[in-house]
Amino acid sequence: MNKQTRINTIFTDLGGVVLTNGWDRKARGEAIRLFDLDAAETEERHHLTFDTYEVGKLTLENYLERVVFYKKRKFTPEEFRNYMFSCSKAYPEMINLYKELKLKYGLKIAVVNNEGRELNDYRIRKFKLRDFVDFFISSSFVHFRKPDADIFKLALDVSQTPPVNSLYIDDRPLFVQVAAGEGIKGIVHTGYESTVEALAKFGLTL
């Protein structure tokens, strides 16, 4: 790959790429079972509330008050929060891949993700993401969320990277397409091996 089109910044999603999705339908389904919640009502309240939480306009406490603790429960908010946090797991291969690419090529690594502040902060600390991530363009920090194209515009501004030198990795094709609309090349992540192969096409090999 010639110097003009060399990739020097990787933008990446977290959930589904670097970590599991922290609070997705599967995790909520298990919480509904464990805490004996009404499934239909919990899901409805979640969908009416979660976007507002993800853009930083509600705290996790506010979210839980609206979705779970709108009436008296046999468990505490702390117990429920601890369960939510416990749903996050790492994909060590992907973390090591980013670390090795950063070291070999001097890349900037930036997270562009939709996530509420408390969940995001926990995941950053728990999995030591600051060890290899230079910037966190998280929806709860910047107050808009994917698929809003402005989050990618902001990511380019913060990283001071021309789109031609940028690459975005996400497991959701729509978000990769939105980034492409801003001139950012993309990889739809379906697994470690396929992403390694796709990276090689951009001149990023280990």
Residue pairs with C-beta under 8 A, 6 or more apart in sequence:
1 7
1 202
1 203
4 164
5 164
5 165
6 165
6 203
7 105
7 107
7 165
7 166
7 167
7 185
7 202
7 203
7 204
8 105
8 106
8 107
8 108
8 161
8 165
8 166
9 107
9 108
9 109
9 110
9 159
9 161
9 165
9 166
9 167
10 98
10 101
10 107
10 108
10 109
10 110
10 166
10 167
10 168
10 169
11 110
11 111
11 112
11 137
11 152
11 155
11 159
11 166
11 167
11 168
11 169
11 179
11 184
12 18
12 98
12 109
12 110
12 111
12 112
12 168
12 169
12 170
13 111
13 112
13 113
13 169
13 170
13 171
13 172
13 175
13 189
14 111
14 113
14 115
14 123
14 129
15 21
15 22
15 24
15 113
15 115
15 171
16 170
16 171
16 172
16 189
17 91
17 94
17 169
17 170
17 171
17 189
18 90
18 91
18 94
18 95
18 98
18 111
18 127
18 129
19 88
19 89
19 90
19 91
19 123
19 127
20 87
20 88
20 89
20 90
20 91
21 27
22 84
22 85
22 87
22 88
22 115
22 119
22 123
23 84
23 87
23 119
27 84
27 87
28 42
28 43
28 46
29 39
30 87
31 37
31 80
31 83
31 84
32 38
32 39
32 42
34 83
35 68
35 73
35 75
35 80
35 83
37 68
42 67
42 68
45 66
45 67
45 70
46 67
48 66
49 58
49 63
49 66
49 67
50 63
50 116
51 145
52 58
53 59
53 60
53 62
53 63
53 116
53 140
54 114
54 115
54 116
54 139
54 140
54 145
55 139
55 140
55 143
55 144
55 145
56 116
56 117
56 139
56 140
56 141
56 142
56 143
57 143
58 66
58 116
59 117
59 118
60 81
60 116
60 117
60 118
60 119
61 77
63 116
64 77
64 80
64 81
68 77
68 80
69 77
69 80
81 118
84 119
85 119
85 122
85 126
88 119
88 122
88 123
88 126
88 127
90 127
91 192
93 192
94 192
94 195
95 127
95 132
97 192
97 195
97 196
97 206
98 109
98 132
99 131
99 132
100 206
101 107
101 199
101 204
101 206
102 108
102 109
102 132
104 206
105 204
107 204
108 134
108 135
108 159
108 161
109 132
109 133
109 134
110 133
110 134
110 135
110 136
110 137
110 155
110 158
110 159
111 129
111 133
111 135
111 136
111 137
111 138
112 137
112 138
112 146
112 151
112 152
112 155
112 168
113 120
113 136
113 137
113 138
113 139
113 146
114 138
114 139
114 145
114 146
115 123
115 138
115 139
115 140
116 140
117 138
117 140
117 141
120 136
120 138
120 140
120 141
123 129
124 130
124 133
124 136
129 136
134 159
135 155
135 158
135 159
137 151
137 154
137 155
137 158
139 145
139 146
139 151
142 151
142 154
144 150
144 151
145 151
146 175
146 178
147 174
147 175
147 178
149 178
149 181
149 182
152 168
152 178
152 179
152 182
152 184
153 182
156 162
156 163
156 166
156 182
156 184
159 166
163 182
163 183
163 184
164 183
166 183
166 184
166 185
167 184
167 185
167 186
167 187
167 199
167 202
167 204
168 175
168 176
168 179
168 184
168 185
168 186
168 187
169 186
169 187
169 189
169 195
170 176
170 179
170 186
170 187
170 188
170 189
171 188
171 189
171 190
172 188
173 188
176 186
176 187
176 188
177 186
179 186
180 186
185 202
187 195
187 198
187 199
189 195
196 206
199 205
